[in-house]
Amino acid sequence: MTGRGTGGPGSFSAEEITEAYALLHGHVERFAATGDWTGFADLFTEDAVYTEHAFGTFRGREEIRAWSVRTMTSFPGSVMTGFPLAWQVVDAPTSRLICEVRNLMPDPGDGTMLEEPNLTIMTYAGDGLFSAEEDVYNPMRFARMAVRWARIAREHGNLDDEGAAYLAQFG
């Protein structure tokens, strides 16, 4: 990171914002691979705001950390294999990067590949940190995808107890 900006909207180049998000996304790939999400919140400023339309708004690193660890270490988050980007754009005047994230599920046992996208709006704060994230998606479509995956996994003996409990909520 160049850190050239003053920290306000429009003070960072599109290149710096893109580079910072690429680093953040690389960390996310490692968190997904290891299952350890404790460091996710450290990619944000101390006073960051994370808006997740199905779960609420989280203020500050510790709320973001508690939510991300809880969500990503329980079904279906714990099963997801990756979060590749479909596309991204940068709006330098607002210090924002907007992207489509693909939420990938593993093969449940029959070769089916399931995923559900979300739009993410990131606000860059400088020094490699983000001051806000907002995830926008259809929770019903996401739940249907997770249920479909769980049903197929169950049929093939690949559903653990936590996934079975999730599936039981939907009948």
N, C-alpha and C positions, 0 to 999 in steps of 0.2 A: 504494500500500500504506500502510496506517496504521501498521504496525510497533508496534501497541499491545501485542502479546503478549510474553511473556517468552522464547518460543522452545521451550517444552516442549509436549507433547501437551495439547490442550484449552485452550491459551492464545490461540487465534485464533478469530475469529468465522467462521461459514459464509460470510458475505459477503466477508471478506478472502481466504479460501481460494479462493472462486469467482473473485474478481477476479484473483488471482495466476495461477490456471490459465488464465483467458481471455487474459491477456497472454502466458503461455508458449505457448499454442496459436496465438496470432497470429504469434509468432516462428516456430513450426514451419511454418505456412503459407508464410511468406517463405522459409524454408530450402528447402522443397519446390519453390517457384517458381524459385529461383535455382540450386538444386543445391549451394549452399555451406552445409554443415552444421557448420562449425568453431565457430560460436557456440552450438550446442546445449548443450554441457557447461556453459557459463557461466550457464545458468538454474538450476544446482544449487549447493549448498554445496560447499566444497572437499573435504569428507569424505563426500560423498553416496555412496550405494550404489544401483546400477542392476542389477536382476535381470531377465534375459531368459532364459526357460526353454530356448530352443533354443541360445543362444550362450554362456550363463554369467552370472556375476556380475562386475560391474565396480565397482571401488572408487576413488573420487576422480575429480575432474574430468578428469584427463588420460587415465585408462583409459576413461572415458565418452566423451571426445572421440575417441580413437583408434577405438573400436568404432563410434560413430555415423557418423563420416566414412567409415570403410571400408564399413560396411553400406549406408548410404544413397547412396553414390556408385557402387555396383556393382549389377548385376542381381540380383534384381528391384527392390530399393529405389530404384534410380536411375530406374526407369520410373514409379513411383507418382506420381499426379497430385495427391493430396490425402488428408487424414486427418480428415474431418469427424466430429463426435461424433454418435452416435445418442441418447445420454442420459448424464446424470451425476448423481451424488448426493454430498453432503458429509456426513461424519461429524465434526463439529467436536470432540467429545471426544478423538478420536485424531488430529486435524489432517490427516485424509485426505479426498481426493477420489477417487471411483471412477467410471470412465466406460467406455463402449463406444466404441472408435475404429474407424471404417470405413477400411480400407486400399484405396484406389481405384486401379485400373489404367486406362490410357487405352483408347480404342477401338483394338483391334488391327488393324482394317481392314475388318471386316464389320458394325460396329455393336454387337458384343457388349460388354456392360458387366460387368466382373468385379470382385469385391471380396471381401475376407475380413476379418472383424472380430477385434478382440482386446479384452480387458478390461485396463484400466490402473489401477493403484493408485498414487496420488501421495501423498507425505507432505510437508506444508508445514512449512517451518522459519522463516518470517518474512522480512521485507524483500524479498518477491517471489521468494525462492529456495525450492527443494525439496530435501529431504535424502534422498529415496528415490523410486524408481520401480520398479514391477514390472509387466511385461507378461505376460499370461496368454492363451495361445491354443493351437490345435492345429497344430503345425508340419506335420503331414502334409496337412491341409486346405489350408494356406497354400501348400505346395509343389505340390499338385495344381492349385491355381488359377494359380500362376505358369507351370507347364508347359502348362496349357490355353491361357493367354494367348500364350505363346511359339509354340505350334504354330499358332494362328490367325494370329499376326503373320507367321510364316514363310510361310504360304500366301499372304499378301497382300503379300509383299515388304517387311514392316515390322519385321523382326527384325535387329538389328545383330549383330556378331561376338560380343560379350559375351553377349548373349541366346542366341545359337546354341550357345556353349560351355556355358552353363547347361543348355540343353535336351539337349545330347548326354549329360549325366550320367544322364538318365532314359530314354534310348533312343528 
